[in-house]
Each structure stands twice: as C-alpha cells, then as structure tokens.
C-alpha cells in the first residue's frame, strides 16, 4: 500500500493556523468565531461571552492572549461541595453569613488572571472579596453564604477556565505544616536591636568615648544590655536548643561554637559595662545574630508554590459518588469501605481497588504503571486505585478499604519515612566538633600562658580567641552559596526542594531514566499513515471526527492532521475501548480498533494502530508511536562521559529497538551494555534503585508518574519531570520543567560548581581564622577589634559565596 504523505500539507496548514483570542493556543480544528474573534474551543468562547456580557473585556487589554485554555476542561460536578462536612473542611473561616476559602488554581499565569480573579464580585454579587497570591497560585475568596455557596463560587471559577485543584489532601488541613514565621520575627528583632546598639556605641567606634560624660556612658551601657537581652533570650534560642541536644547526645555540631561565642560576647560585655572597665560588644552580638538568621532565611527562600512532599492524598478527589439502594449521594473518599458500590464517570479517578460491576471500563493507568495506552476492562475484572476512567460511567464494588489500596502501598514502603543527612552537613558537623575542641584548647592555653604575667591580657586573649574563631563564616557559607544556586536553578525551570539536594546532586554518579513521559514526550506522538491515499476531504473528515474524542490516540491523530476545513458531523458516538463513529452526509466514518473498523486482528505488529473505515470499507490505519524528546541525543552525549546510565519502563519491549538505537553511541563510549528494563512495576523500580545503592552507586532518578514515586524517593536525588510544574508531580527532591530537560548536563555541572564554592568558602574562613588567632593568642587583639572583624569575615564570605555562585551560573546556565 502506498504511504500517505502529509508533510507539505501540514506545513502549509500550520503556517495558516489561527490562534485563540482568549488563550492564545493554536486552533487545531476550525475556529469558533464570536464577534469576529477566533476561539480554539467552546470553553474559551463561553468565557469571552461571559466577560463581554459583564463589560469586563478590559481583561484582554492587560495582556495579549491572557486566558487559560479550556480545551481540556473537565465538565466535572461540584455537587459534593453542598455537603456541609466537606465544605467545613475546606473553609478557612466561617462565622455567621461570612465565609472564606483558599483554592490552589494552577491556571493562574499572568497579570490578567490576577485582575479577573480579583474582580469576581462583578460576576457574583455574593463574593465580597477575592485576592490572589501569584507565587503560590492561590486565590482567597470571601463570600456571603446567604447569597452564594461554596459550590457556586467553585463553579464560577471553573466556568472562567480557572478550575481549582481540590483533592483529599485539602480536606486534611490539620496535618499541613503551617509556615514558620518565627525566623522572620527573630531576624527582625535582631536587626532592630543591632541598629540601635550600633547607634548607641557610635562614640566608642569614633574614639569619642573619652569625651562622653561617665554617667552617659554608663547609661548607654545599660541600654545596650537591655537591647541585648531579647537577642540572647529570643533570637539565639535555636542555637542554644541545638547545642543542648548536641551535648545530650555527646556530640558537637556547628551550633556549639556559635553558642559559646554568643555566651562569651554577652558575658564579657555585661561584665565590662557593669564594672565600668569598658563599653562591651553588644552591638557585635546583635550583628552576629542578624547575619546568622538572615543566612537561614536565605536558605529557606525556595519556591513555596511547589509541593515536593506529596502522598496519595494529593491525587484523589475529596468525594466520590456512592450508590446505595439505587440512590446516589456524595461521600468523602476516606469513608469508603469494602463492599461499597461507587459510580465513576468520565475523567474521574478510581480511589480504591474495586471490581467492575456495570459498564465498560477504559482505564488510563499512565500515572500508576507508566503505560500510555488505556486498558479495556470488562465486568467482574479488578481495577486498581489510581486509574482514571476515560469512557462512560461505570459502577464499581470496592474490594479494599481506601487506605489499603494498591496505590497507597507505595507510601507504606520504609523509604518514605527515612530522614536524609547530606554529606556537607556531616562534614560540617565533623569539622565543627574538631574545630570547637581546638578553639577551646587554644583559648584556655592562651589564658593559662598569660595568666601568670598579666590577668588583663589573659582575659583579653581568651575572649578574643573565642570571638574571632567563632565559625560564623563557615555556618553562612553553605546557606548563601547553595541558596544562590537554588535561585538560579529556579530561574531555569529546575525547582529543588532545598539546598541539600544540590550537594546530593553534585555527588551523583548514575542517571536512571523512566521512559514514558521522561525520555518520550507524551504531548507529541509520532504518527504515520499506512493504507491507501486519502484525499484532502477525507483527511478533514477524519480530523473532525478524531477531535471529538478524548482518547490520547485520537487527539494525537487530530494534532497530526492539523487545521482542516470545517466539517459537519452527525450522530457522533464514542464506544469505550473500541472507537468513535459519525456520519458525514450519508457516509459512515469509523475510527478505532481493528475489530471496530472491520479489520482482521493484528498479531505481530506491537505498535498502536488506529484503523479507519469509510462505509464499512477499511482504508488503512494510523500508527502512533511515542516521540523522544528533542535534543535527547545531544543531552545523552554530554552526560555519558561522566555518569552511568540506565532506563526503566512500565511498557512492553516494543520500544527496545528504538532505545537501543538511541543509546548505541552511549554503549560504545561506556563499553558496556546500558541496562534497559521493561514491564517494571513501581516496586521493581524501587528495588532497582536500592540495588544500585547497595553496590556503592549514587543514583539520580528521573520520572514523571506515580509509578516512579518509590524510585524517586529511594534515589539519592529524585527528579520529577513535569509538563506543568504546578499541576501533577510525584513526591520528589526536585521538579524539572520538561522544556528545560535538555539542560540537565548543565544543571549537574553547576551543582558540582556550587559545592566547590562552599569548599572554597571553608578554605577562606580557615585562612581568616588562622590569621586572626595568630594575633588573638598573643593578646594583641582586643575583643572590640575581634568583635568587629568577626562580622566582617562573615560579610566577606557571604559576598564571595554569592558573587562566585552568580559567576558560575552565568557561565553554565544560559
């Protein structure tokens, strides 16, 4: 049969495609025209009409093509929000007629979104106020419960193509960690006290102290003590608690010498002020704590809009339709028990392992097994939790409690409860133990040496050694260097959980790739036609019918055929697991499986084939294959010289020849076979990662689905590849935007450079301490000068860490 060539036509069609006036997406089929504006789907057109009728079209003046795409919007029901128990768990505040709710809305992306969502009261009089947190993609809505309901507010957001993401996790708010603002308060108090103590101590620094009346000097000293008390008792408490725990465990961490320095500074300063022998160094104490707390704040400044710690509750809806005695009602998913009958409709997630009792299941397990093609299920067959029904409504009987389903077993594995300790933290703790011991030995040795000769010199030497040798710069090096690196990773769409992941990434020696959705782009399937040539009219008819289906293969065919002339279809019907049919005039068109289209069953060809028949005459089939991501070969060529590579897949082995061809050069360079394992279950993947670690390797796992969750957690670094970083992503150490996937070699190299900067800061700090101690032990360095030099050393290390990391980023991340 002669293959069909659509390349030239596709290019021409692409050049002539119109973009949606609302969302800017390409109109794949014939655009819907309203007021002379083209729209890609009825959802976008409906939103435009709603805004137009309410005189809110200035929304389109703020940004070009600002709207959220409504093409894939699920027409889900929010009836479950009428349940008072569910509503009470979602509401942040409810008193009298006033209620407040906060929703996570992934579709928020520009200034127009903010403007529209903050003007909801113009669309619903019951909305009193709405505010958007752009960084967290959250909208907070206050409404009058007598005028509108939680369900109506939610439906309003969905009608605007901003459907909130409501999951079981949202109803479990008591387990959500609240934002710890105590560090901000402590840094603020330290800054306030530091600034005022510097102002009071200014005459001493400018050598005007001799000209200040003694009573005033004493009064200023007392003021400094009062200002230093909140610094000591409040701002420093984390360091005291950490040191206490270290002593109880007979350990010495990095906070022990810092705590000693704080106590020494306060004690010596208080003694000098009360005895009248000096002005003390309280301002240095305030500066020390301010710099330390600022460093911690810098470390915590990550992309809080992303969720890295996720469990199965993040993916399930709050409620499900329970059917009992022929009556349907909504119940919370957590209440499901064995034997319950539930109804699952199109695009709804199956929350518990269940037996199909009625209807035909077409289950998308892509997030559970990694297999891209939906699985057909018949009556009395078992369906596992985590699958999504993509056909008509089905009725299921629950066979396991919600908490005992197959999916939740992933989170019962011990790996999800393990605490990790980074190598830098371990090295820093080991160093601080030795450092603290040596500093104490040097301080006491210097005091004992000078004590027989001069008590004042002995005290000065002892105090100066403790102050100037305080390892503040070492404590600040990692937070500032790695914190700066974290920001640059984020700017390039690589979002890491915390700075510790950078160090783990730098130590990695093995890369393990999931196949489906990681090496392949699920949004761009490779489609070819095998059969008799199709005319332009026939191509347009196939494209129009395929566009009516939600099946992934049908959508791939619609994208492949591109924009076609408008076609009128009649009597369109879709059959779960079979295909879709419709009439073009008097001509019947079928698209689907071989049996559905009237072809003989295939046996040898493992590729996904979508058959086409006109009036019961089979014309051929579309072959749909996954397409590898762009620049994948170049990316592999860059990482191969430095890393071992392996591939895991939940799919069958039909992709093996293509993978072997892709990795041929890799295998040649490494002179060994690249492990390619297929039919891998979630537990198989986890076990493979564990075997690598037992062999002494440090693997990085890259995956995209729930089936990768255990492996992502088991790996030294788990990276979730996401087409939309704000929507689905499994538990991971980092989230990598799929568009930035080709930059993986640069990210890995930059992580090594960031760790090098930390080590360089350690070396710089040690040199500073060596020079400072050489003066301090001789008694030539007064505590005042030591207290001045100590924060200066911290500033110099911070400046070096920040500037050097920025320089490395500018060289590697472009």
C-alpha positions in Angstrom: 0.0 0.0 0.0 1.2 3.5 -0.8 2.0 5.5 2.2 0.2 8.9 2.6 2.4 12.0 2.6 1.0 14.8 4.7 4.2 16.7 5.4 3.8 19.6 2.8 0.1 20.0 3.6 0.8 20.0 7.4 3.4 22.8 7.0 1.0 24.9 4.9 -1.8 24.3 7.4 0.5 25.2 10.3 1.5 28.5 8.7 -2.1 29.4 8.2 -3.4 28.4 11.7 -5.2 31.0 13.8 -4.6 31.5 17.5 -7.3 31.7 20.1 -8.3 35.2 21.0 -8.8 34.1 24.6 -5.9 31.8 25.5 -3.5 32.1 22.5 -3.5 28.3 21.8 -3.5 27.2 18.2 -6.9 26.4 16.8 -6.4 22.8 15.8 -9.7 22.4 14.1 -11.9 25.1 12.5 -12.1 28.0 15.0 -15.3 29.1 16.7 -15.9 32.7 15.7 -17.6 35.2 18.1 -17.6 38.9 17.4 -15.1 38.3 14.7 -12.7 36.7 17.2 -11.4 33.1 16.7 -11.6 30.7 19.6 -10.0 27.2 19.9 -12.9 25.7 21.8 -16.3 26.3 23.1 -14.9 26.8 26.6 -12.8 29.8 25.6 -15.7 31.3 23.6 -18.0 30.9 26.6 -15.6 32.7 28.9 -15.3 35.6 26.4 -19.1 35.9 26.1 -19.3 35.9 29.9 -16.8 38.7 30.2 -18.3 40.6 27.4 -21.8 40.5 28.9 -20.5 41.8 32.2 -18.4 44.6 30.5 -15.1 43.1 31.7 -13.3 42.8 28.4 -10.5 45.1 29.7 -9.2 41.7 30.9 -7.9 41.3 27.3 -6.2 44.7 27.4 -3.9 43.9 30.3 -2.0 41.1 28.5 -2.0 39.5 25.0 -3.9 36.2 24.9 -4.2 36.1 28.7 -6.8 33.4 29.2 -6.4 29.8 30.5 -7.0 27.1 27.9 -10.4 25.5 28.2 -10.0 22.7 25.6 -9.2 20.1 28.2 -11.5 21.4 30.9 -13.4 18.6 32.6 -17.1 19.2 32.9 -17.0 17.8 36.4 -19.7 18.3 39.0 -19.0 20.2 42.2 -22.2 18.8 43.8 -20.1 17.3 46.6 -19.4 20.8 47.9 -23.0 21.0 49.1 -22.1 18.5 51.8 -21.6 20.5 55.0 -18.9 18.2 56.3 -16.8 18.6 53.1 -17.4 22.4 53.0 -16.4 22.7 56.6 -13.1 21.0 56.0 -12.3 23.3 53.0 -13.3 26.6 54.5 -10.6 28.6 56.3 -13.2 30.7 58.1 -17.0 30.6 58.6 -18.9 32.8 61.0 -22.5 33.9 60.5 -23.1 34.7 56.9 -19.4 35.3 56.1 -17.1 32.5 54.9 -13.6 32.4 53.5 -11.9 29.8 51.3 -8.5 29.4 49.7 -8.0 27.5 46.5 -5.0 26.4 44.6 -5.5 27.4 40.9 -2.8 26.1 38.6 -4.0 28.1 35.6 -3.0 31.5 37.1 -0.2 32.7 34.9 -0.3 36.4 34.2 -1.5 39.9 35.3 -4.8 39.4 33.5 -5.5 36.3 35.6 -4.9 38.3 38.8 -7.2 41.1 37.6 -10.0 38.8 36.6 -9.9 36.7 39.8 -9.8 39.8 42.0 -12.9 41.1 40.3 -15.2 38.0 40.9 -17.6 40.2 42.8 -18.6 41.7 39.5 -19.7 38.3 38.3 -21.3 37.1 41.5 -22.8 39.6 44.0 -22.3 37.1 46.8 -18.5 37.3 46.5 -17.3 40.0 48.9 -13.6 40.0 48.2 -11.0 37.9 46.3 -7.3 38.2 46.5 -4.6 36.3 44.5 -1.2 35.0 45.8 0.6 34.8 42.4 3.7 33.0 43.7 1.6 30.2 45.3 -1.1 30.2 42.5 -3.7 30.7 45.2 -6.9 32.7 45.3 -8.5 33.6 48.6 -12.2 34.3 48.4 -14.5 35.8 51.0 -18.2 35.4 50.3 -21.7 35.8 51.8 -23.2 32.4 52.4 -26.7 33.7 52.1 -26.2 35.0 48.6 -23.9 32.3 47.2 -22.5 28.9 48.2 -19.1 27.3 48.1 -20.2 25.2 45.2 -21.4 28.2 43.2 -18.1 30.0 43.9 -16.2 26.9 42.7 -18.4 26.6 39.6 -17.8 30.3 38.8 -14.0 29.7 38.8 -14.4 26.6 36.6 -16.7 28.5 34.2 -13.8 31.0 33.8 -11.4 28.2 32.9 -9.7 28.6 36.3 -10.9 25.3 38.0 -9.4 25.0 41.4 -7.5 21.8 42.2 -9.4 20.2 45.1 -8.0 17.0 46.4 -8.4 14.8 49.5 -5.2 16.5 50.8 -7.1 19.8 51.0 -9.6 18.3 53.5 -6.8 17.2 55.7 -5.7 20.7 56.7 -4.8 19.8 60.3 -1.8 17.8 59.0 -0.5 20.5 56.8 2.6 22.3 58.2 2.0 26.0 58.7 4.6 28.5 57.6 7.1 29.1 60.3 7.4 32.8 60.6 9.4 32.8 63.8 12.7 33.0 61.9 11.5 36.2 60.3 10.5 37.7 63.7 13.8 36.7 65.2 15.8 38.3 62.4 13.6 41.5 62.7 14.2 41.7 66.4 18.0 41.1 65.9 18.1 43.9 63.2 16.2 46.3 65.4 18.5 45.7 68.4 21.6 45.6 66.3 20.8 49.0 64.7 20.1 50.7 68.0 23.1 49.3 69.7 25.3 50.4 66.8 23.9 53.9 67.2 24.5 54.0 70.9 28.0 52.6 70.5 29.0 55.0 67.7 31.1 57.3 70.0 33.2 54.4 71.1 33.9 53.4 67.5 34.8 57.0 66.6 37.1 57.3 69.6 34.9 59.9 71.1 34.2 57.8 74.2 36.7 59.8 76.4 34.6 63.0 75.7 31.3 61.4 76.8 30.3 62.1 80.4 30.8 59.0 82.5 27.1 58.9 83.6 26.0 58.9 80.0 28.5 56.2 79.1 27.1 54.0 81.9 23.5 54.8 80.9 24.3 53.8 77.3 25.9 50.6 78.5 22.7 49.7 80.5 20.6 50.4 77.4 22.9 48.0 75.4 22.3 45.3 78.0 18.5 45.8 77.8 18.7 45.6 74.0 20.9 42.6 74.1 18.6 40.6 76.3 16.0 39.8 73.6 18.9 38.9 71.2 20.2 36.5 73.8 16.9 35.1 75.1 14.8 35.1 71.9 16.9 35.4 68.8 19.6 32.9 69.9 17.3 30.3 71.3 17.5 28.0 68.2 21.3 27.8 68.7 21.0 27.1 72.4 18.5 24.3 71.8 20.6 22.8 69.1 23.7 22.9 71.3 21.8 21.4 74.2 20.6 18.5 72.1 24.2 18.0 70.9 25.5 17.8 74.4 22.8 15.4 75.5 23.9 13.1 72.6 27.6 13.7 73.4 28.1 15.4 70.0 29.4 18.7 68.8 27.6 20.3 65.9 28.3 23.6 64.1 26.0 25.4 66.6 28.1 24.7 69.7 31.0 27.1 68.9 28.4 29.7 67.8 26.6 29.3 71.1 29.9 29.6 73.0 30.7 32.8 71.1 27.3 34.3 71.9 27.6 33.5 75.6 31.2 34.8 75.7 30.2 38.0 73.9 27.3 38.7 76.2 29.1 37.6 79.4 32.3 39.7 78.8 30.3 42.7 77.6 28.0 42.6 80.6 31.0 42.4 82.9 32.7 45.3 81.3 29.6 47.5 81.4 28.7 46.7 85.0 32.3 47.0 86.2 32.9 50.2 84.3 36.0 48.8 82.6 34.7 49.1 79.0 31.8 49.6 76.7 31.2 46.0 75.8 30.5 44.4 72.4 26.7 44.1 72.5 26.4 45.6 69.0 28.6 42.9 67.7 26.3 40.3 69.3 23.3 41.8 67.6 25.2 41.9 64.2 26.3 38.3 64.6 22.7 37.0 65.2 21.3 39.2 62.5 23.8 37.8 59.9 23.2 34.2 61.1 19.4 34.5 60.9 19.5 36.2 57.6 21.6 33.3 56.2 19.0 30.9 57.4 16.2 32.9 55.9 18.0 33.0 52.6 18.3 29.2 52.7 14.6 28.8 53.3 13.7 31.1 50.4 12.6 28.4 47.9 9.7 28.0 45.5 6.9 27.6 48.1 4.3 27.3 45.3 5.6 23.8 44.5 4.8 20.8 46.6 7.7 18.2 46.9 6.3 16.2 49.8 3.3 14.5 48.4 1.4 11.3 49.1 -1.6 9.6 47.7 -4.0 12.2 49.2 -2.6 14.7 46.7 -4.1 12.9 43.7 -7.6 11.8 44.9 -10.7 13.9 44.9 -12.4 14.8 48.2 -15.6 12.9 47.5 -16.9 10.1 45.3 -20.4 9.1 44.2 -21.7 6.3 46.5 -24.7 4.2 45.2 -26.9 2.5 47.7 -30.4 1.1 47.2 -30.5 2.8 43.8 -29.8 6.3 45.3 -26.6 8.2 44.5 -25.0 10.5 47.0 -21.6 12.0 47.6 -19.4 10.8 50.4 -15.8 11.5 51.4 -13.3 9.2 49.8 -11.8 8.4 53.2 -15.1 6.9 54.3 -15.1 4.2 51.6 -15.3 0.7 52.9 -15.1 -2.8 51.4 -18.4 -3.7 49.7 -19.4 -0.1 48.9 -20.8 0.5 45.4 -19.4 3.6 43.7 -20.1 5.3 40.4 -17.1 6.6 38.4 -17.7 8.9 35.5 -15.5 10.2 32.6 -12.1 11.5 33.7 -12.7 10.6 37.3 -10.1 8.9 39.4 -10.7 5.4 40.9 -10.0 5.9 44.6 -9.8 2.3 45.8 -9.2 -1.2 44.4 -12.6 -2.4 43.1 -14.4 -4.9 40.8 -16.2 -3.6 37.7 -19.9 -4.4 38.1 -21.5 -2.4 35.4 -20.4 -0.7 32.2 -17.2 -0.9 30.2 -14.0 0.5 31.7 -11.4 2.3 29.7 -8.8 2.9 32.3 -5.8 5.3 31.9 -3.1 3.9 34.2 -0.4 6.3 32.9 0.3 7.8 36.4 0.4 4.3 38.0 2.1 2.0 35.6 3.6 4.4 33.1 1.8 2.7 30.2 0.4 5.4 28.0 -2.4 3.4 26.3 -5.7 3.0 28.2 -6.6 -0.5 29.3 -10.0 -2.0 28.5 -11.8 -3.6 31.5 -14.9 -5.8 31.4 -17.4 -6.7 34.0 -16.1 -8.6 37.1 -12.5 -7.5 36.4 -10.4 -5.9 39.1 -9.4 -2.3 38.6 -6.7 -0.8 40.8 -6.8 2.5 42.5 -5.1 5.4 40.7 -6.6 4.6 37.3 -8.7 7.2 35.5 -11.9 6.3 33.6 -11.8 7.9 30.1 -15.0 6.3 28.8 -18.6 6.4 30.0 -19.9 6.0 33.6 -19.1 2.7 35.3 -20.2 1.1 38.5 -17.7 -0.5 40.9 -17.7 -2.6 44.0 -14.9 -1.7 46.5 -12.8 -4.7 47.5 -10.3 -3.0 49.7 -10.6 0.0 52.1 -9.4 3.2 50.7 -6.3 3.2 52.9 -5.4 -0.4 51.9 -5.4 0.1 48.1 -2.6 -0.9 45.7 -1.6 2.7 45.2 -1.2 3.6 48.9 1.2 0.7 49.3 3.8 2.8 47.6 3.8 5.1 50.6 3.9 2.2 53.1 7.4 1.5 52.0 10.0 2.4 54.6 11.8 4.7 52.2 9.1 7.3 52.6 9.8 7.7 56.3 13.6 7.9 56.1 15.3 11.1 57.1 18.3 12.0 55.0 21.5 13.7 56.1 23.6 15.4 53.5 27.4 15.0 53.2 28.0 18.7 53.6 26.1 18.7 56.9 28.0 15.6 58.0 31.3 17.1 57.0 30.4 20.4 58.7 29.4 18.7 61.9 32.6 16.6 62.0 34.6 19.8 61.3 32.7 21.8 63.9 33.4 19.1 66.5 37.2 19.2 65.8 37.1 23.0 65.4 35.3 23.6 68.7 37.6 21.4 70.6 40.7 23.0 69.1 39.4 26.5 69.7 38.7 25.7 73.4 42.1 24.3 73.7 43.8 27.3 72.1 41.7 29.7 74.2 42.5 28.1 77.5 46.1 27.6 76.6 46.4 31.3 75.7 44.7 32.3 79.0 47.0 30.0 81.1 50.0 31.3 79.3 49.3 34.9 80.0 47.6 34.5 83.4 50.9 34.4 85.5 52.1 37.5 83.6 49.0 39.7 83.2 45.4 38.9 84.2 44.0 41.6 81.8 46.0 40.2 78.9 44.9 36.6 79.7 41.3 37.6 79.7 41.7 39.6 76.5 43.4 36.7 74.8 40.8 34.1 76.0 37.9 36.3 74.9 39.4 37.3 71.6 40.2 33.8 70.6 36.6 32.6 71.2 35.1 35.6 69.5 37.4 35.8 66.4 37.4 32.0 66.0 33.7 31.7 66.1 32.9 29.7 62.9 30.1 32.0 61.7 31.5 32.4 58.3 31.6 28.6 57.9 28.0 28.4 59.1 27.0 31.0 56.5 29.0 29.6 53.5 26.6 26.8 52.6 23.3 28.7 53.0 24.4 31.6 50.9 26.3 29.7 48.2 23.7 26.9 47.8 20.8 29.3 48.3 22.0 31.5 45.5 22.4 28.3 43.3 18.9 27.3 44.2 17.6 30.6 42.9 19.4 30.2 39.6 18.2 26.7 39.2 14.7 28.0 39.6 15.2 30.7 37.1 15.9 28.0 34.6 12.8 25.9 35.5 14.6 23.4 37.7 12.9 23.6 41.2 14.7 21.9 44.0 13.3 21.1 47.4 16.1 22.6 49.4 19.8 23.4 49.2 20.8 20.0 50.5 19.6 18.5 47.2 22.3 20.4 45.4 25.0 18.7 47.3 23.5 15.3 46.7 23.2 16.1 43.0 26.8 17.0 42.9 27.8 13.6 44.3 25.7 11.6 41.9 27.4 9.1 39.5 24.4 7.3 37.9 21.4 8.6 36.0 18.3 6.4 35.8 15.6 7.4 33.3 12.0 6.4 33.2 10.9 6.0 29.6 7.3 7.1 29.1 6.9 10.8 29.8 10.6 11.3 30.6 12.6 10.2 27.6 9.4 10.5 25.4 7.1 13.4 25.0 3.6 12.3 25.6 2.3 15.6 24.1 3.9 14.9 20.7 3.3 11.4 19.5 4.8 10.3 16.2 2.0 9.5 13.8 2.3 7.8 10.4 -0.4 6.6 7.9 -0.4 3.1 6.4 -3.0 2.5 3.8 -4.5 3.8 0.5 -4.0 7.5 -0.1 -6.6 9.9 1.5 -8.0 12.9 -0.2 -8.0 16.3 1.4 -11.7 16.0 2.1 -11.2 12.6 3.8 -8.3 13.9 5.9 -10.6 16.8 7.0 -13.4 14.4 7.9 -11.0 12.1 9.9 -9.5 15.2 11.7 -13.0 16.5 12.6 -14.2 13.1 14.0 -10.9 12.4 15.9 -11.2 15.9 17.5 -14.5 14.8 19.1 -12.7 12.1 21.2 -10.8 12.4 24.4 -8.7 9.3 23.7 -5.0 10.1 23.6 -4.6 8.3 20.2 -7.5 10.3 18.7 -6.0 13.5 20.0 -2.6 12.6 18.5 -4.2 12.0 15.1 -6.1 15.3 15.3 -2.9 17.1 16.0 -1.1 15.3 13.2 -3.7 16.1 10.6 -3.6 19.7 11.7 -6.1 22.5 10.9 -8.6 21.4 8.4 -11.7 23.0 6.8 -14.9 22.8 8.9 -16.8 19.6 8.6 -20.4 19.0 9.7 -20.8 15.7 11.6 -23.9 13.9 12.6 -24.8 11.1 15.0 -21.3 11.0 16.6 -20.9 8.2 19.1 -17.9 7.0 21.0 -17.6 3.5 22.3 -15.3 2.9 25.3 -12.3 0.8 24.4 -13.4 0.5 20.7 -13.5 3.8 18.8 -15.7 6.6 17.5 -18.1 6.8 14.6 -20.1 9.5 12.9 -21.8 10.5 9.6 -20.5 13.0 7.1 -23.7 13.4 5.0 -24.7 9.8 4.2 -21.2 8.5 4.6 -20.3 6.5 7.8 -16.8 7.0 9.2 -15.3 4.7 11.8 -12.0 5.3 13.7 -10.8 2.9 16.2 -9.6 -0.7 16.9 -9.2 -3.3 14.2 -12.4 -5.1 15.1 -14.3 -1.8 15.4 -13.3 -0.7 11.9 -13.7 -4.2 10.4 -10.1 -5.2 10.0 -8.5 -8.6 11.0 -6.9 -8.7 14.4 -3.2 -7.8 14.5 -0.8 -10.2 16.0 2.8 -9.3 15.1 2.6 -5.5 15.0 3.0 -4.2 18.5 2.6 -0.6 17.5 -0.6 1.2 18.4 -2.8 1.2 15.3 -5.9 3.3 14.8 -7.9 1.9 11.9 -10.1 4.0 9.5 -13.1 2.8 7.6 -15.5 4.6 5.2 -18.9 2.9 4.7 -17.6 -0.4 6.0 -14.6 -0.2 3.7 -11.2 -0.3 5.5 -8.8 2.3 4.2 -5.8 1.8 6.4 -4.5 2.7 9.8 -2.6 5.4 11.7 0.5 4.2 13.6 1.0 6.2 16.7 4.4 5.9 18.4 5.9 7.9 21.3 8.4 10.5 20.2 11.6 11.0 22.0 12.2 14.5 23.4 14.1 17.0 21.3 17.8 17.3 21.9 17.8 14.0 23.8 20.7 12.5 21.8 22.8 15.6 22.4 21.9 15.6 26.1 22.9 12.0 26.5 26.2 12.6 24.6 27.1 15.2 27.3 26.3 13.2 30.4 27.7 9.8 29.2 31.4 10.6 29.8 30.6 11.4 33.5 27.7 9.2 34.5 26.5 5.6 34.3 23.1 5.4 32.6 20.1 3.0 32.9 16.5 3.0 31.6 13.4 1.7 33.3 9.9 1.4 31.8 6.5 0.1 32.7 5.8 -0.5 29.0 6.4 -3.7 27.0 9.6 -4.3 25.0 8.3 -2.9 21.7 10.3 0.3 22.2 13.6 -1.7 22.8 14.9 -1.4 19.2 14.4 2.4 19.2 16.0 2.8 22.6 19.0 0.6 21.6 19.5 2.7 18.5 19.3 5.9 20.6 21.8 4.6 23.2 24.1 2.9 20.7 26.7 5.7 21.0 26.3 5.7 24.7 27.1 2.0 24.9 30.0 2.4 22.6 31.6 5.1 24.8 31.0 3.3 28.1 32.0 -0.1 26.5 29.2 -1.8 28.4 25.5 -2.6 27.9 23.1 0.0 29.1 20.5 -1.6 31.5 17.1 -1.4 29.8 14.4 -3.0 32.0 10.7 -3.2 30.8 7.5 -4.3 32.4 8.7 -2.6 35.6 6.2 -2.3 38.4 6.6 0.5 41.0 8.2 -1.9 43.4 10.6 -3.2 40.7 11.8 0.3 40.1 12.3 0.9 43.8 14.2 -2.3 44.1 16.5 -1.5 41.2 17.4 1.8 42.8 18.1 0.1 46.0 20.4 -2.4 44.3 22.4 0.4 42.7 22.9 2.0 46.1 23.9 -1.3 47.7 26.6 -1.6 45.0 28.0 1.8 46.1 26.4 4.0 43.4 24.8 7.3 44.0 21.8 7.4 41.5 19.7 10.2 40.3 16.2 9.1 39.2 14.2 11.0 36.6 10.5 10.1 36.3 7.1 11.6 35.8 4.4 9.4 37.3 3.1 7.8 40.4 4.7 4.6 39.3 8.0 6.4 39.8 7.2 7.7 43.3 9.0 5.0 45.2 12.1 5.1 43.0 12.2 8.9 43.2 12.2 8.7 46.9 14.7 5.8 47.1 17.2 7.5 44.8 19.8 9.8 46.2 18.1 12.5 44.2 14.6 12.1 42.7 13.6 14.5 39.9 10.1 14.6 38.7 9.8 15.7 35.1 6.6 17.8 34.6 4.9 19.3 31.6 3.2 21.6 34.1 5.2 22.1 37.3 2.2 23.4 39.2 -0.1 20.5 38.5 0.8 16.8 38.8 4.2 15.7 40.2 5.0 12.8 42.4 7.0 13.1 45.7 10.5 14.2 44.7 13.6 16.2 45.6 13.2 18.4 42.6 10.7 19.3 39.8 12.2 19.8 36.3 10.1 21.6 33.7 10.0 19.4 30.6 11.1 22.3 28.5 14.4 22.5 30.5 15.1 18.8 30.2 17.9 19.3 27.6 19.8 21.5 30.2 20.2 18.5 32.5 24.0 18.3 31.9 24.4 22.0 32.7 22.4 21.5 35.9 24.5 18.6 37.0 27.8 20.5 36.3 26.5 23.6 38.1 25.7 21.6 41.2 29.3 20.5 41.4 30.5 24.1 41.0 28.2 25.3 43.7 29.6 22.7 46.1 33.1 23.8 45.1 32.2 27.4 46.1 31.2 26.1 49.5 34.5 24.3 49.9 36.3 27.5 48.8 34.4 29.4 51.4 35.5 26.9 54.0 39.1 27.4 53.0 38.7 31.2 53.0 37.2 31.1 56.5 40.0 28.8 57.8 42.6 31.2 56.5 40.9 34.1 58.2 40.7 32.2 61.5 44.4 31.2 61.3 45.5 34.8 60.8 43.1 36.1 63.4 44.1 33.5 66.0 47.8 34.3 65.5 47.1 37.8 66.8 44.5 36.9 69.4 46.6 34.3 71.3 49.4 37.0 71.7 46.9 39.3 73.4 47.5 41.9 70.7 43.9 41.9 69.6 41.3 43.5 71.8 37.8 41.9 72.0 36.4 45.0 70.4 38.5 44.6 67.3 37.8 40.9 67.3 34.1 41.5 67.5 34.4 43.9 64.6 36.4 41.5 62.5 34.1 38.6 63.2 31.0 40.0 61.3 33.3 41.4 58.6 34.6 37.9 58.0 31.0 36.8 57.7 30.3 39.6 55.2 33.3 38.7 53.2 32.4 35.0 53.0 28.8 35.8 52.1 29.9 38.2 49.4 32.4 35.7 48.0 29.8 32.9 48.1 27.1 34.9 46.4 29.3 36.6 43.7 31.2 33.4 42.9 28.0 31.4 42.6 26.5 34.0 40.3 29.6 34.0 38.2 29.4 30.2 37.8 25.7 30.4 37.0 26.3 33.0 34.3 29.0 30.7 32.7 27.0 27.5 32.8 23.3 28.3 32.8 22.5 30.3 29.7 
